[in-house]
Amino acid sequence: MHRRRTSHRGFTAGFSVGSLGLAVALVVGALALPSAAQVTPPTTTTATTAPAASPTPDPEIFRDLANQVAKNQRQVADLANQLDQLTARLTQLTTELTTTQQRLQETRDELDRMRQVVRSRAAFMYSHASTSAASVVDIQHVEDIASGKKYTESATRSDTDKIERLSTLAEQLDQHRREVDAARNAAQDDHDRIQSTKTTLELLLAKQKRALDEAGAITVMGDATLTAEEMTSWFNSRGVRYRLMGNTTMTDLAQLYLDEGALEHVRPELAFVQAVLETGSFANAGDNNFAGIGACDSCTGQIPFATPRDGVRGQIQMLRNYADPTSRAANLANPPSAPIYGSDPVAAANAYDTFFAKGRVPTWNLMGDGNWATDPGYAPKVLTLYFQLMSYATRRA
């Protein structure tokens, strides 16, 4: 279990997140989020001699909205996967339909040709019925007229059988064409419906994210927006010395945060700056514990990790446990970190699944004051570094 502590090594900042006014609460409430609890905007008392005081925002507003954002992001990702599958299915059905139509046309052309052959032969035999040699006019090396007649009759029967087979095949191909065409139309309808749902959900998600941004609520869950090179460039611009295990470079470490963050859908830039804060800009990172996991005010040490990747993975998994109420060992990309949760797979999964703060902290603004750290100023310190990183990357873009 992660022991919370009151102070951390490294960077400190006097940054504080300002309180939000009534307008922000109204923006959040006006989104009419599906399945979210109703949010009642805080009220103010208006005096005749002074303006109303700005109310303190209810943390539950952040939590409900951020949880809905995380839920909608997962739904958008699921819908995108469904669209990919349907697109592949449509491509397959279109190819099959084209092939079937081609075979059907070829079969019908051959059927028409055979019918013309039979009609031509029948007309020839009818018009030369009184001529004893008519039957053998186009047969070489046949001297016996009776044999020629038998040959003609046999050829006609063979062609008739072939026509029947071709007719049956054409019917089967036409039936298959209709079935494939119906399946393709159904898949296209599903694709259009899911695309419409995804578009609508993305519009809602954009509004929710804007509300969070306006509220200063930075979600723990989300996608990367920077590259390893951009993160490294910002870190190097600070002119600090760092020490990482082995031959790991800062670019290597930044890439680990991007990779592990993508696996658990945790925003890697924020995890990275959290590590900068926790390790004193990686001056104290020899144990690959980049987030103070296991450290506390009365402890003499913290949990060591075998490799930098193990340390990053443990941090990312724990961040997801704090932020995502649906996080379970079964839906992690990798087994729960053994140094944190234990080496026994069953016990580790149970420890991860029963985490005391699961889903309690969907935004970084709620970190600290008992969440990850007991320091009430923990979130502002991490967010200050994050804003510095993003500002630096924006200026260099």
Backbone torsions as a table, in degrees:
resi	resn	phi	psi	omega
1	MET	NA	147.1	179.8
2	HIS	-80.0	119.2	178.3
3	ARG	-86.5	123.2	-178.6
4	ARG	-80.8	149.6	-177.6
5	ARG	-136.2	170.4	-174.0
6	THR	-93.7	-21.1	-177.6
7	SER	-141.1	160.6	-177.6
8	HIS	-134.5	155.5	176.6
9	ARG	-69.8	159.0	165.3
10	GLY	90.3	-143.9	-168.9
11	PHE	-59.9	136.4	168.8
12	THR	-129.9	150.5	-178.1
13	ALA	-145.2	152.6	179.1
14	GLY	-90.2	16.9	-178.9
15	PHE	-69.2	140.9	174.2
16	SER	-137.5	144.7	178.7
17	VAL	-82.0	119.9	-177.8
18	GLY	-68.9	155.2	177.4
19	SER	-73.0	156.4	-176.8
20	LEU	-100.9	148.6	178.9
21	GLY	-85.0	178.1	-179.6
22	LEU	-61.1	-32.7	-176.9
23	ALA	-61.4	-40.0	-179.5
24	VAL	-64.9	-43.6	178.6
25	ALA	-61.1	-37.7	178.3
26	LEU	-67.5	-37.8	177.0
27	VAL	-60.5	-44.6	-179.7
28	VAL	-63.3	-46.4	-178.1
29	GLY	-67.6	-29.9	-175.5
30	ALA	-76.0	-8.4	-178.3
31	LEU	-71.9	-18.8	179.3
32	ALA	52.0	57.5	-175.7
33	LEU	-67.6	139.4	176.9
34	PRO	-67.5	133.5	175.8
35	SER	66.9	5.5	179.0
36	ALA	-89.8	152.3	178.8
37	ALA	-67.8	148.0	177.6
38	GLN	-66.5	135.3	-179.0
39	VAL	-108.0	122.7	178.7
40	THR	-94.5	118.7	-178.7
41	PRO	-60.9	141.0	178.4
42	PRO	-64.3	150.9	-178.9
43	THR	-106.1	156.9	177.3
44	THR	-126.7	154.8	177.8
45	THR	-101.1	120.7	-176.4
46	THR	-90.6	123.7	177.5
47	ALA	-98.3	157.3	-178.5
48	THR	-77.3	-18.7	-175.4
49	THR	-110.6	-8.6	-176.2
50	ALA	-147.5	150.2	177.4
51	PRO	-69.5	159.2	-179.3
52	ALA	-65.7	145.7	177.7
53	ALA	-74.9	146.5	177.7
54	SER	-70.7	126.0	-178.7
55	PRO	-73.7	154.6	174.9
56	THR	-81.1	127.2	-176.7
57	PRO	-67.1	142.5	177.2
58	ASP	-75.5	122.4	178.6
59	PRO	-55.9	-26.7	179.8
60	GLU	-64.0	-27.2	176.4
61	ILE	-61.8	-46.9	177.8
62	PHE	-60.8	-45.8	-173.4
63	ARG	-64.4	-46.6	-179.3
64	ASP	-62.6	-45.3	-177.2
65	LEU	-68.0	-44.8	-179.1
66	ALA	-65.9	-37.8	175.9
67	ASN	-63.6	-38.6	178.4
68	GLN	-67.5	-37.8	176.1
69	VAL	-60.7	-46.9	179.5
70	ALA	-61.0	-41.8	178.7
71	LYS	-63.3	-45.8	-178.5
72	ASN	-67.7	-33.6	176.2
73	GLN	-63.5	-41.0	176.9
74	ARG	-65.1	-39.5	179.6
75	GLN	-65.9	-40.6	177.7
76	VAL	-62.2	-42.8	178.6
77	ALA	-63.3	-41.0	177.9
78	ASP	-63.7	-42.8	179.0
79	LEU	-64.5	-37.9	177.5
80	ALA	-63.0	-39.4	177.1
81	ASN	-65.2	-41.1	177.8
82	GLN	-63.0	-39.9	178.4
83	LEU	-64.5	-39.8	177.8
84	ASP	-61.4	-44.1	180.0
85	GLN	-65.1	-41.7	179.5
86	LEU	-68.3	-36.3	176.4
87	THR	-62.4	-43.8	177.1
88	ALA	-63.4	-40.1	178.7
89	ARG	-64.1	-42.2	178.5
90	LEU	-62.9	-41.1	178.1
91	THR	-61.8	-43.9	179.4
92	GLN	-62.8	-46.5	-177.9
93	LEU	-67.5	-37.3	178.1
94	THR	-64.3	-42.1	177.8
95	THR	-63.6	-44.4	179.2
96	GLU	-63.6	-39.7	179.3
97	LEU	-65.4	-42.8	178.5
98	THR	-62.2	-44.1	179.1
99	THR	-63.5	-43.0	-179.4
100	THR	-65.7	-43.0	178.4
101	GLN	-62.3	-39.0	178.8
102	GLN	-64.6	-45.7	178.5
103	ARG	-63.6	-39.3	179.4
104	LEU	-63.1	-43.3	179.7
105	GLN	-64.9	-42.1	178.5
106	GLU	-62.6	-40.9	179.6
107	THR	-65.7	-43.6	178.9
108	ARG	-65.3	-38.0	177.1
109	ASP	-63.4	-43.4	178.6
110	GLU	-66.4	-38.1	178.1
111	LEU	-62.2	-43.5	177.4
112	ASP	-62.7	-41.1	-179.7
113	ARG	-62.9	-45.6	-178.7
114	MET	-65.0	-40.6	178.3
115	ARG	-63.2	-36.6	177.8
116	GLN	-67.1	-38.3	177.4
117	VAL	-61.3	-46.5	-178.5
118	VAL	-64.6	-42.8	179.2
119	ARG	-63.4	-40.5	179.6
120	SER	-65.0	-41.6	179.7
121	ARG	-65.6	-43.1	179.9
122	ALA	-62.8	-40.4	179.5
123	ALA	-66.4	-39.4	179.5
124	PHE	-64.9	-45.4	-179.5
125	MET	-63.8	-37.0	-179.1
126	TYR	-68.0	-42.9	-176.2
127	SER	-73.6	-18.4	-179.8
128	HIS	-117.6	27.7	-176.4
129	ALA	-61.7	-31.8	-177.1
130	SER	-86.1	-4.5	-178.3
131	THR	-100.3	118.9	-174.3
132	SER	-63.7	-28.0	-176.9
133	ALA	-93.2	0.3	-173.9
134	ALA	-61.6	-34.4	-174.5
135	SER	-64.6	-22.8	-172.7
136	VAL	-114.7	18.6	-175.3
137	VAL	-63.2	-30.6	-177.8
138	ASP	-113.3	20.7	-179.2
139	ILE	-115.0	117.6	-179.6
140	GLN	-80.5	148.3	173.6
141	HIS	61.5	24.0	175.5
142	VAL	-108.4	116.3	-176.2
143	GLU	-99.4	-28.8	-177.4
144	ASP	-89.8	121.8	-176.7
145	ILE	-63.4	-39.4	179.2
146	ALA	-60.9	-41.1	177.9
147	SER	-63.8	-38.6	177.9
148	GLY	-61.9	-41.9	178.0
149	LYS	-63.2	-42.3	179.2
150	LYS	-62.4	-40.3	179.1
151	TYR	-61.2	-43.4	-179.3
152	THR	-64.8	-44.8	178.3
153	GLU	-62.5	-40.3	179.7
154	SER	-64.9	-42.5	178.9
155	ALA	-63.1	-39.0	179.9
156	THR	-65.1	-44.8	178.6
157	ARG	-61.8	-41.3	179.4
158	SER	-62.2	-42.9	179.7
159	ASP	-67.0	-37.4	179.0
160	THR	-64.3	-42.3	177.0
161	ASP	-61.7	-41.2	179.4
162	LYS	-64.2	-39.2	178.3
163	ILE	-62.8	-40.9	178.7
164	GLU	-63.6	-42.5	179.0
165	ARG	-64.9	-42.3	179.4
166	LEU	-64.9	-38.0	178.3
167	SER	-63.8	-44.0	177.9
168	THR	-62.2	-44.7	179.7
169	LEU	-62.4	-41.1	179.4
170	ALA	-62.6	-40.8	177.6
171	GLU	-63.5	-43.2	179.4
172	GLN	-63.9	-43.7	179.1
173	LEU	-65.4	-38.3	179.1
174	ASP	-66.8	-38.9	177.0
175	GLN	-64.5	-44.3	178.9
176	HIS	-63.6	-39.2	178.6
177	ARG	-60.4	-43.7	179.7
178	ARG	-64.3	-39.5	179.7
179	GLU	-66.3	-44.2	179.4
180	VAL	-65.2	-40.4	179.6
181	ASP	-63.5	-40.7	177.7
182	ALA	-65.4	-41.7	178.7
183	ALA	-64.2	-39.8	179.0
184	ARG	-66.0	-41.6	178.5
185	ASN	-63.1	-39.4	179.0
186	ALA	-66.4	-42.0	178.5
187	ALA	-64.5	-38.2	178.1
188	GLN	-65.7	-39.5	176.9
189	ASP	-62.0	-44.1	178.0
190	ASP	-62.0	-42.8	179.8
191	HIS	-60.8	-46.4	-179.0
192	ASP	-64.5	-40.1	-179.7
193	ARG	-65.7	-45.7	-179.2
194	ILE	-67.8	-37.5	177.7
195	GLN	-62.4	-41.2	178.5
196	SER	-64.4	-43.1	178.1
197	THR	-62.2	-43.8	-179.6
198	LYS	-63.0	-43.8	179.7
199	THR	-62.0	-44.6	178.6
200	THR	-62.3	-42.6	-179.1
201	LEU	-67.5	-36.9	178.5
202	GLU	-65.9	-37.0	176.7
203	LEU	-64.4	-43.1	177.4
204	LEU	-64.2	-42.4	-179.4
205	LEU	-61.6	-39.8	178.4
206	ALA	-62.1	-41.2	177.9
207	LYS	-64.6	-42.5	179.3
208	GLN	-62.8	-42.9	179.9
209	LYS	-65.4	-38.2	177.7
210	ARG	-63.0	-40.1	178.5
211	ALA	-63.2	-41.4	177.3
212	LEU	-64.4	-42.6	179.4
213	ASP	-62.2	-43.4	178.7
214	GLU	-64.8	-30.5	178.7
215	ALA	-84.4	-4.4	-177.4
216	GLY	73.1	20.4	-179.3
217	ALA	-94.7	113.9	-176.9
218	ILE	-103.8	116.0	-175.3
219	THR	-70.5	147.0	174.4
220	VAL	-74.2	-40.0	-179.2
221	MET	-86.2	144.9	177.6
222	GLY	155.2	-177.4	-175.9
223	ASP	-98.6	160.3	176.8
224	ALA	-71.9	147.7	174.5
225	THR	-121.1	-12.2	-179.5
226	LEU	-118.1	167.1	175.8
227	THR	-100.4	167.3	177.1
228	ALA	-61.0	-36.9	-180.0
229	GLU	-65.7	-39.7	179.0
230	GLU	-66.8	-40.9	178.0
231	MET	-65.0	-41.1	179.5
232	THR	-66.7	-41.9	-179.1
233	SER	-60.5	-43.2	177.5
234	TRP	-61.9	-46.5	-178.1
235	PHE	-60.5	-45.6	-178.5
236	ASN	-64.9	-30.7	-179.2
237	SER	-65.2	-17.6	-178.6
238	ARG	-81.0	-11.7	174.0
239	GLY	65.6	37.3	-179.7
240	VAL	-108.6	155.4	177.3
241	ARG	-93.4	142.1	179.7
242	TYR	-134.8	162.8	-179.4
243	ARG	-140.2	113.2	178.0
244	LEU	-115.4	157.7	-176.2
245	MET	-67.0	141.5	174.5
246	GLY	62.5	-137.6	-178.9
247	ASN	-101.4	20.7	-178.8
248	THR	-66.4	126.0	176.1
249	THR	-94.2	168.3	178.4
250	MET	-65.0	-35.3	176.2
251	THR	-64.5	-40.1	176.1
252	ASP	-58.6	-46.0	-177.6
253	LEU	-65.9	-43.0	178.5
254	ALA	-59.8	-39.6	178.9
255	GLN	-66.4	-35.2	176.0
256	LEU	-60.7	-41.5	178.2
257	TYR	-64.2	-38.9	177.7
258	LEU	-65.2	-44.2	-177.6
259	ASP	-66.3	-51.5	-177.4
260	GLU	-69.3	-35.1	177.0
261	GLY	-63.2	-40.8	179.2
262	ALA	-64.3	-37.2	-179.0
263	LEU	-62.5	-36.9	-177.0
264	GLU	-108.6	4.6	179.9
265	HIS	59.0	40.5	174.9
266	VAL	-105.9	135.8	-175.6
267	ARG	-66.0	113.1	-170.5
268	PRO	-71.8	-32.6	-178.1
269	GLU	-62.3	-37.5	-179.8
270	LEU	-72.9	-38.2	175.2
271	ALA	-63.2	-37.3	179.6
272	PHE	-64.3	-47.7	-179.0
273	VAL	-71.3	-27.9	172.5
274	GLN	-60.7	-41.8	178.2
275	ALA	-65.7	-38.3	176.5
276	VAL	-57.8	-44.5	178.8
277	LEU	-64.6	-48.6	-172.7
278	GLU	-67.4	-31.6	-173.5
279	THR	-103.7	6.5	-175.4
280	GLY	62.4	50.4	-178.4
281	SER	60.1	39.7	175.7
282	PHE	65.6	23.1	172.3
283	ALA	-77.4	-22.9	-180.0
284	ASN	-123.5	64.8	-175.8
285	ALA	-127.1	22.8	-176.8
286	GLY	-66.3	-22.7	179.5
287	ASP	-94.5	6.8	-179.4
288	ASN	62.0	15.4	173.5
289	ASN	-94.6	101.8	-171.8
290	PHE	-94.4	1.2	-173.3
291	ALA	-135.1	17.4	178.4
292	GLY	65.0	27.9	-176.7
293	ILE	-70.8	124.5	-180.0
294	GLY	91.6	-6.9	179.3
295	ALA	-84.5	150.5	176.8
296	CYS	-154.0	173.2	-175.5
297	ASP	-62.4	-34.4	-176.3
298	SER	-100.8	3.5	-177.6
299	CYS	-87.4	153.4	178.1
300	THR	-97.2	-8.9	-179.4
301	GLY	-158.8	-170.5	178.2
302	GLN	-142.0	175.3	-174.6
303	ILE	-72.0	126.8	174.8
304	PRO	-87.7	151.7	176.8
305	PHE	-122.3	145.9	-173.0
306	ALA	-67.6	-37.6	-175.9
307	THR	-136.8	162.3	174.8
308	PRO	-57.0	-39.8	178.7
309	ARG	-62.0	-40.5	178.6
310	ASP	-61.5	-40.5	179.5
311	GLY	-65.9	-43.7	178.1
312	VAL	-64.6	-42.9	-178.9
313	ARG	-62.1	-43.8	178.4
314	GLY	-61.0	-41.8	178.6
315	GLN	-64.4	-46.9	-178.8
316	ILE	-63.4	-44.0	179.4
317	GLN	-61.4	-39.8	-179.7
318	MET	-69.8	-38.9	176.8
319	LEU	-60.2	-42.1	178.2
320	ARG	-63.8	-37.7	179.8
321	ASN	-63.8	-38.0	176.7
322	TYR	-66.5	-37.2	-168.0
323	ALA	-96.7	-32.2	-170.1
324	ASP	-107.1	109.3	-179.3
325	PRO	-66.1	-16.6	179.7
326	THR	-94.2	1.5	-176.7
327	SER	-66.9	132.2	177.1
328	ARG	-141.5	157.1	177.7
329	ALA	-57.1	-34.3	-176.9
330	ALA	-68.5	-26.1	-179.2
331	ASN	-107.0	13.8	170.1
332	LEU	-76.7	151.7	178.2
333	ALA	-70.4	-27.7	178.6
334	ASN	-133.2	160.2	177.6
335	PRO	-58.2	152.9	178.3
336	PRO	-54.8	143.0	-177.1
337	SER	-55.8	120.1	-177.5
338	ALA	-63.1	-42.1	179.0
339	PRO	-59.4	-29.6	-178.7
340	ILE	-87.6	-48.3	-169.0
341	TYR	-105.2	-5.4	178.7
342	GLY	105.4	157.6	-175.3
343	SER	-85.1	-17.1	177.5
344	ASP	-77.9	119.9	-173.5
345	PRO	-58.7	-40.8	-177.9
346	VAL	-68.6	-46.5	179.9
347	ALA	-65.6	-37.9	179.5
348	ALA	-64.7	-43.2	179.0
349	ALA	-62.8	-41.3	179.5
350	ASN	-65.5	-40.5	179.4
351	ALA	-63.6	-40.4	179.2
352	TYR	-67.6	-43.6	-175.1
353	ASP	-69.5	-25.5	-176.1
354	THR	-105.9	21.8	179.9
355	PHE	-53.6	132.0	-171.2
356	PHE	-64.2	-26.5	-175.8
357	ALA	-111.4	24.9	-175.5
358	LYS	-57.7	122.5	177.2
359	GLY	72.3	6.7	-176.2
360	ARG	-75.4	-25.2	-170.0
361	VAL	-126.0	75.1	-179.5
362	PRO	-73.4	-18.4	179.4
363	THR	-123.3	152.4	177.7
364	TRP	-66.3	-24.5	179.7
365	ASN	-63.0	-21.5	-179.3
366	LEU	-94.5	-0.9	178.5
367	MET	-70.9	152.6	-177.5
368	GLY	87.5	178.3	179.6
369	ASP	55.4	40.5	178.9
370	GLY	107.4	-11.5	176.9
371	ASN	-109.2	111.0	-174.1
372	TRP	72.2	-49.2	178.0
373	ALA	-137.0	153.1	178.4
374	THR	-83.1	-13.6	179.5
375	ASP	-62.2	116.8	179.9
376	PRO	-66.1	-17.4	178.3
377	GLY	-96.8	13.6	-175.7
378	TYR	-63.6	-47.5	-178.5
379	ALA	-60.5	-46.4	177.7
380	PRO	-58.8	-35.3	179.7
381	LYS	-66.3	-44.5	178.7
382	VAL	-65.8	-44.6	-177.2
383	LEU	-67.6	-31.6	175.8
384	THR	-60.7	-45.4	177.3
385	LEU	-63.3	-39.7	179.8
386	TYR	-63.1	-44.7	179.2
387	PHE	-64.9	-36.3	176.6
388	GLN	-62.9	-44.0	179.0
389	LEU	-61.2	-48.9	-176.8
390	MET	-67.1	-38.1	178.2
391	SER	-64.4	-42.2	178.8
392	TYR	-62.4	-46.2	-179.1
393	ALA	-64.3	-36.5	-179.9
394	THR	-67.6	-40.8	179.8
395	ARG	-64.8	-32.1	-176.7
396	ARG	-89.0	-6.5	-176.8
397	ALA	-69.4	NA	NA
